[in-house]
Amino acid sequence: MPRFAACALTVVLTAASALAPACNSTPAVDPAEQAAQIKKDLANAAARVNDEKWKEAEGMLTRVLEAEPSNPEALALMAKVRLFGDKDAGKALELIDRAIAGKGDVADYHATRASALEKSGKDADAAASWGKASQLDPDNGNYGLHQGQALRRAKQYEQAEAVFREVIKNDEAVKFVYSELGDVLREQGKLDEALTTYAKAMIKYQGDKTAHAGAAQVYEAKGETQKAIDEWSTYIRMDCCSDFSNNVAKKRIAELQQGRAG
């Protein structure tokens, strides 16, 4: 082959090689298509989380996090999968903290963090997270209710009382808030006020059996045995067979009756 022909063939082959796609190259990802797929996966995953279909949600969220490892919504949803699906509060807390670091103004993220802290037995810390959720979404009275309950479990009764009163001020229709307030008043020795509060609970939510249990304990503390028995009996009629009914309410009636007979 003449020298000039060989050179021409080399040029042609080189040009063709440059134009041909590499056999092992990854097709370019269209940003608009990827964004649309992420949006779709997040919506579907949220629906699966609400339906407690944890494994289906996990698959969709894994796909999103492979594309966007710091996506706050995906991290927050995956935290719920770990917390409620896998019962892994530690992993859930790690994920939700990353979500909050990326977007800290979502009340639901702080609520998830509070739930993870509660599962870890850290009620005081959980109360702070419930408080943050309540600040971000003050119209959701349940955040305040949960904050007060966490404070009660942490034996911070005065602070819990203030929170419950604020919930009642903003939305007294929040279920069980009066009986919860009654409990922290009783723990502080404010027996008459607690009794009045339990009475309000019974009027607001006629199915609130815990108000009768609380009232029974107040009457016991006041030495009014028959009234205490009556309230425990009402509780048992409303909840005949639970562990609390069998192991607490029924035993208290027997003990009170025995004490009165003796």
GIWO-V178409 format. One record per helix or strand of 2 or more residues. SS is the DSSP state (alpha for helix, beta for strand). FROM is the first residue (numbers start at 0). LEN is the number of residues. If there is no record, write none. Layout:
BEGIN
[[SS | FROM | LEN] [SS | FROM | LEN]]
END
This chain:
BEGIN
[[alpha | 2 | 17] [alpha | 30 | 20] [alpha | 53 | 14] [alpha | 71 | 14] [alpha | 88 | 14] [alpha | 106 | 13] [alpha | 122 | 14] [alpha | 140 | 13] [alpha | 156 | 15] [alpha | 176 | 11] [alpha | 190 | 14] [alpha | 208 | 14] [alpha | 224 | 14] [alpha | 242 | 19]]
END
